[in-house]
């Protein structure tokens, strides 16, 4: 390793040394969507004494699952890690990022590659509410089972990751609206995590999210100019 580079663990934890922010996370008086989206930050320092009520965690997750998904198959699955011993076990797998053990919970966002097998259950519920004729429901379900059932593993994994990203972002915004803070993490050993936490074989590990009461606001957002990111109608 070059002297000008860092190990993954050093890279992920160096942020605490260079973060000179002294303010606490902003408590929002106005929780309209645009305010929540603008004020959300990736918070890495949490009050380790603060514990969230299970009902609040469930409310945030329920709001998150209102996100859209491919064919409404909702492939997201969650492992909510709140037990301190389990968070300690996760810590080295996640490159010793302190927020793993200090936040109230760590939510592992997972994606089920076999979510299409729930098609009949999902669309039958829609039909029972009178929102879809029974014969149309049957055609939908059969098309999903035939189509998704023929997809290779790689395509099903891609779908799970896309939908997992959608639900994860909605989770973080819901948490901010409720007065809590989050940070998404991809810096962990997926293979070890899947093995140590007995994740089902058909699940994709998408990301970890620390959730709790932030103690420090985290970096103010810095973004590339919008005109560098947008092309209109076509690329020249």
C-alpha positions in Angstrom: 0.0 0.0 0.0 1.3 3.4 -0.9 2.1 5.9 1.9 -0.3 8.2 0.2 -3.3 5.8 0.5 -5.2 4.5 3.5 -6.7 1.1 4.4 -10.5 0.8 4.0 -10.9 1.1 7.8 -8.7 4.2 8.0 -10.5 5.8 5.1 -13.9 5.2 6.6 -12.9 6.5 10.1 -10.7 9.4 9.0 -13.8 11.5 8.6 -14.1 12.0 12.3 -10.7 13.6 12.5 -11.3 16.1 9.7 -14.9 16.9 10.6 -14.7 20.2 12.5 -18.4 20.6 12.8 -19.4 21.5 16.3 -23.2 21.9 15.8 -25.7 19.3 16.8 -28.0 17.9 14.1 -30.7 20.5 13.2 -34.1 19.8 14.8 -36.6 20.7 12.2 -39.6 22.8 13.0 -40.9 22.4 9.5 -41.0 18.9 8.1 -42.3 19.5 4.6 -40.5 17.3 2.1 -38.2 19.9 0.6 -36.9 21.0 4.0 -36.3 17.4 5.1 -34.5 16.6 1.9 -32.3 19.7 2.2 -31.5 19.2 5.9 -30.7 15.5 5.9 -27.0 14.8 6.5 -25.0 11.7 6.8 -24.4 11.6 10.6 -21.6 9.4 12.0 -21.7 10.5 15.6 -24.6 9.4 17.9 -25.7 9.6 21.4 -24.9 6.0 22.6 -27.3 6.4 25.6 -30.3 7.2 23.5 -32.6 4.3 22.6 -35.5 4.5 20.1 -38.9 3.0 20.9 -39.7 0.0 18.7 -42.9 1.7 17.6 -40.9 4.6 16.1 -38.5 2.2 14.3 -41.5 0.4 12.9 -43.2 3.6 11.8 -40.1 4.7 9.9 -39.8 1.3 8.2 -43.5 1.3 7.3 -43.1 4.7 5.7 -40.0 3.5 3.9 -41.9 0.6 2.3 -44.3 3.0 0.6 -41.4 3.5 -1.9 -42.0 2.2 -5.5 -40.6 -1.1 -6.7 -40.3 -3.1 -9.9 -43.8 -4.6 -10.7 -44.8 -3.7 -7.1 -42.9 -6.8 -5.9 -41.4 -5.0 -2.9 -38.2 -7.1 -2.7 -36.8 -5.2 0.3 -36.1 -7.0 3.5 -34.7 -5.6 6.7 -32.5 -7.0 9.5 -32.9 -4.6 12.4 -29.9 -4.9 14.8 -30.7 -3.3 18.1 -29.0 -5.7 20.6 -25.7 -4.2 21.7 -23.9 -7.5 21.6 -25.0 -8.0 18.0 -23.9 -4.5 17.1 -20.5 -5.3 18.7 -20.3 -8.4 16.6 -21.1 -6.4 13.5 -18.5 -3.7 14.3 -15.3 -5.4 12.9 -17.3 -6.6 9.9 -18.1 -2.9 9.2 -14.5 -1.8 9.5 -14.9 -0.6 13.1 -17.1 2.4 12.2 -18.2 3.7 15.6 -21.7 4.6 14.5 -22.4 0.9 14.3 -22.3 0.6 18.1 -23.4 4.1 19.1 -26.6 4.5 17.0 -29.8 3.1 18.5 -30.1 0.5 15.7 -28.4 -0.6 12.5 -30.7 -1.5 9.7 -29.4 -3.9 7.1 -31.3 -3.3 3.9 -31.5 -6.5 1.9 -33.1 -7.5 -1.4 -34.9 -10.7 -2.1 -34.1 -12.1 -5.6 -37.1 -14.4 -5.3 -39.6 -11.6 -4.4 -41.5 -12.4 -7.6 -42.8 -15.5 -6.0 -45.1 -13.2 -3.9 -46.8 -11.9 -7.0 -50.1 -13.8 -6.5 -50.3 -12.7 -2.8 -49.7 -9.0 -3.7 -52.0 -8.8 -6.7 -54.7 -10.9 -5.1 -54.9 -8.3 -2.3 -55.2 -5.6 -5.0 -58.0 -7.5 -6.7 -59.8 -8.1 -3.4 -60.0 -4.3 -2.9 -61.7 -4.0 -6.3 -58.8 -2.3 -7.9 -58.1 -4.9 -10.6 -60.4 -7.5 -12.3 -59.7 -11.1 -11.3 -58.9 -12.1 -14.9 -56.4 -9.2 -15.3 -54.9 -10.1 -12.0 -54.3 -13.7 -13.2 -52.6 -12.4 -16.4 -50.4 -10.1 -14.3 -49.3 -12.8 -12.0 -48.6 -15.3 -14.7 -46.6 -12.8 -16.7 -44.5 -11.9 -13.6 -43.9 -15.5 -12.7 -42.9 -16.3 -16.3 -40.8 -13.2 -16.8 -39.0 -12.8 -13.5 -38.7 -16.6 -13.2 -36.7 -16.7 -16.4 -34.3 -13.8 -15.4 -30.7 -14.7 -14.6 -29.5 -14.2 -11.1 -27.6 -11.1 -12.1 -30.7 -9.3 -13.4 -32.7 -10.2 -10.3 -29.8 -8.9 -8.2 -29.8 -5.6 -10.1 -33.5 -5.2 -9.6 -33.1 -5.9 -5.8 -30.4 -3.3 -5.6 -32.3 -0.6 -7.4 -35.4 -1.1 -5.3 -33.3 -1.4 -2.2 -31.8 2.0 -3.0 -35.3 3.5 -3.3 -36.5 2.1 0.0 -33.2 3.1 1.8 -33.5 6.7 0.7 -37.1 6.9 1.8 -36.2 5.4 5.1 -33.5 8.1 5.7 -35.9 10.9 4.8 -38.6 9.4 7.1 -36.1 9.2 9.9 -35.1 12.9 9.5 -38.8 13.9 9.4 -39.2 12.1 12.7 -36.2 13.9 14.3 -33.6 11.2 13.9 -30.4 10.9 11.9 -28.9 8.2 9.7 -25.9 7.3 7.6 -25.8 4.8 4.8 -22.8 2.5 4.7 -21.4 0.3 2.0 -18.1 -0.1 3.7 -18.5 -3.5 5.2 -17.5 -7.1 4.4 -20.7 -8.4 2.7 -19.5 -12.0 2.7 -18.8 -12.0 6.4 -22.0 -10.2 7.2 -24.1 -12.7 5.3 -22.3 -15.6 7.0 -22.2 -14.2 10.5 -25.9 -13.0 10.5 -27.3 -16.0 8.7 -28.7 -14.0 5.8 -30.8 -16.2 3.5 -29.0 -17.3 0.3 -31.5 -15.6 -2.0 -31.0 -12.2 -0.3 -28.7 -9.5 -1.6 -26.9 -7.4 0.9 -27.5 -3.8 -0.2 -26.4 -1.5 2.6 -26.3 -0.8 6.3 -27.9 2.2 7.8 -27.2 3.5 11.3 -30.3 5.1 12.8 -30.5 7.1 16.1 -30.1 10.4 17.8 -27.2 12.3 16.2 -24.7 14.0 18.5 -22.9 15.9 15.8 -24.4 17.2 12.5 -22.0 15.8 10.0 -20.6 17.5 7.0 -22.5 20.3 5.4 -23.5 19.2 1.9 -21.1 19.9 -1.0 -22.5 19.1 -4.5 -21.3 19.4 -8.0 -22.9 22.2 -10.0 -26.2 21.1 -11.5 -25.3 22.3 -15.0 -22.5 19.7 -15.0 -24.9 16.9 -14.3 -27.8 17.6 -16.7 -28.2 17.2 -20.5 -31.5 18.1 -22.1 -33.2 15.8 -24.5 -30.1 14.0 -25.8 -26.3 13.8 -25.6 -24.5 15.6 -28.3 
